[in-house]
Every structure is written in C-alpha cells, then in structure tokens.
Amino acid sequence: MSDQLDPIFLIQRVYLKETSLEQPNSPAILLEQESPTVDIQLGVNAAPVAEGIFEVTVTATVQTKIKDKTVFLVEATQAGIFEIRNLPQEQMSQIMGIACPQIVYPYLRGNVADLIQRGGFSPVHLSEINFQAMYEQQQQQQQTAVAEDAPRTVTQ
C-alpha cells in the first residue's frame, strides 16, 4: 500500500468577478468616421483561499481610441476556484499559471465580447492565448531579474 495520495484537481466554480464599461466621450465620439485603435492587456493572478483551494483570475483591459480620445474602456476579471491537492510544489505554479487560466479564459473572452456588444459596439474578440508560452516568458523574466539583483563578486 502506497503512502502517497492521489493528486486532486477539481474546478469548484468559474465566475465573473468584476467588470466595467466606460464610454467617457459618448455620444460625440460615436459620430467619428475614423477607425479606432485597440489596445488589449491581459493579466493572470493566483491566490490561496483555504487549504488546497485557490482562486485564479484572468483580467483583460480593452481600450479603444480615436486619436487621443477613448471610445470605450472595458475591464473584466474572470475567476475560477480550484481544489488542488497532493501535487509536488514545483507543479503547483505551472497548474495555476497554465492549466487554470486556460479553463477560465474562454469565459472571459465571451463576457468581454458580450459586454462590448451590449455597449453598442461591434464585439472585440480576444485572441486565443498560449498560457504555457506566457508562463515560460514570465519565469524567464523573473530569473533574469533575480540574476541582475544578485550580488556580484569581483576577483583580482
């Protein structure tokens, strides 16, 4: 009989945690004939909620502008609560940085497109994201930052 427990990975809930739509220059900006520029920012965060229970959030900020005036600004945070137990510590950050966001993100994409459309605009569809590549890039940036902050020894 093995002393090792089986790994557990369960989705407890996926929910829209926060959302906002701002149209600070309406209605005048809606009469503009120029096509707006679109800027999209994404972020991933993970935090423990209880023993073996974690909340993972994916946040999107979508801002469209014509010249220097905002057409609309959408900020949305989609969250998931996950039960994750009996995994080696080195796998936990990968699960919370790759697997969990991949589960939550499609809900965020749909909610953002719907909110923009309900605001009277053509929906903006967020692109598919390779969360593994994003995670690996963040890990590389952290390693580079640690290496740059490390004390240097000079030998003569």
LUMDREN-811667 format. One record per residue (C-alpha): residue in three letters; x, y, z. Coordinates in steps of 0.1 Angstrom, whole numbers, padded with zeros to 4 digits, always signed. Layout:
AlaXYZ/...
***
This chain:
Met+0000+0000+0000/Ser+0014+0034-0010/Asp+0017+0063+0014/Gln+0013+0088-0015/Leu-0021+0103-0020/Asp-0036+0107-0055/Pro-0034+0142-0069/Ile-0067+0161-0069/Phe-0076+0188-0094/Leu-0112+0200-0094/Ile-0130+0230-0107/Gln-0152+0243-0079/Arg-0166+0273-0097/Val-0160+0298-0126/Tyr-0175+0332-0122/Leu-0173+0368-0134/Lys-0156+0386-0105/Glu-0156+0422-0118/Thr-0165+0441-0150/Ser-0168+0477-0161/Leu-0176+0495-0194/Glu-0168+0532-0197/Gln-0177+0555-0227/Pro-0163+0588-0214/Asn-0166+0606-0248/Ser-0201+0594-0259/Pro-0221+0605-0277/Ala-0198+0628-0297/Ile-0171+0601-0303/Leu-0198+0578-0318/Leu-0201+0603-0347/Glu-0164+0599-0357/Gln-0158+0582-0390/Glu-0122+0572-0382/Ser-0115+0536-0372/Pro-0103+0533-0336/Thr-0071+0517-0324/Val-0075+0488-0299/Asp-0051+0481-0270/Ile-0056+0448-0251/Gln-0038+0440-0218/Leu-0040+0406-0200/Gly-0030+0395-0166/Val-0031+0363-0145/Asn-0031+0361-0108/Ala-0034+0332-0083/Ala-0041+0332-0046/Pro-0049+0307-0019/Val-0084+0308-0005/Ala-0082+0279+0020/Glu-0062+0248+0025/Gly-0059+0232-0010/Ile-0083+0258-0025/Phe-0071+0285-0049/Glu-0086+0314-0068/Val-0071+0320-0102/Thr-0081+0352-0121/Val-0076+0363-0156/Thr-0080+0401-0162/Ala-0085+0418-0195/Thr-0084+0456-0202/Val-0096+0466-0237/Gln-0093+0502-0246/Thr-0102+0517-0280/Lys-0093+0552-0290/Ile-0097+0576-0319/Lys-0067+0599-0319/Asp-0063+0607-0282/Lys-0099+0602-0271/Thr-0112+0570-0256/Val-0141+0554-0274/Phe-0146+0527-0247/Leu-0127+0511-0220/Val-0136+0476-0207/Glu-0121+0460-0177/Ala-0131+0425-0168/Thr-0119+0399-0143/Gln-0129+0363-0147/Ala-0122+0339-0118/Gly-0121+0303-0110/Ile-0119+0284-0077/Phe-0099+0253-0079/Glu-0092+0225-0055/Ile-0056+0214-0060/Arg-0041+0188-0036/Asn-0013+0163-0034/Leu+0008+0178-0062/Pro+0045+0184-0059/Gln+0053+0221-0052/Glu+0071+0226-0085/Gln+0040+0216-0104/Met+0017+0240-0084/Ser+0028+0272-0101/Gln+0025+0255-0136/Ile-0010+0244-0128/Met-0021+0278-0115/Gly-0002+0297-0143/Ile-0012+0275-0173/Ala-0040+0250-0167/Cys-0063+0271-0146/Pro-0061+0302-0168/Gln-0068+0280-0199/Ile-0101+0269-0182/Val-0111+0305-0171/Tyr-0101+0324-0202/Pro-0129+0313-0226/Tyr-0155+0326-0202/Leu-0136+0359-0201/Arg-0135+0361-0239/Gly-0172+0356-0241/Asn-0181+0381-0214/Val-0158+0408-0229/Ala-0173+0404-0264/Asp-0208+0404-0250/Leu-0203+0435-0228/Ile-0188+0455-0257/Gln-0217+0445-0280/Arg-0242+0454-0253/Gly-0225+0488-0251/Gly-0235+0494-0287/Phe-0202+0484-0305/Ser-0190+0456-0327/Pro-0177+0429-0304/Val-0139+0427-0298/His-0129+0391-0298/Leu-0099+0384-0276/Ser-0073+0362-0293/Glu-0065+0327-0282/Ile-0037+0328-0257/Asn-0009+0302-0253/Phe-0007+0303-0215/Gln+0023+0280-0214/Ala+0044+0304-0235/Met+0032+0333-0214/Tyr+0041+0314-0182/Glu+0075+0305-0195/Gln+0082+0341-0205/Gln+0072+0353-0170/Gln+0095+0327-0155/Gln+0124+0338-0177/Gln+0118+0375-0168/Gln+0118+0366-0131/Gln+0150+0346-0134/Thr+0167+0375-0153/Ala+0155+0400-0126/Val+0169+0378-0098/Ala+0202+0373-0117/Glu+0205+0411-0122/Asp+0198+0418-0085/Ala+0223+0391-0072/Pro+0255+0405-0057/Arg+0285+0402-0080/Thr+0319+0390-0069/Val+0349+0406-0084/Thr+0382+0387-0083/Gln+0416+0403-0090/
***
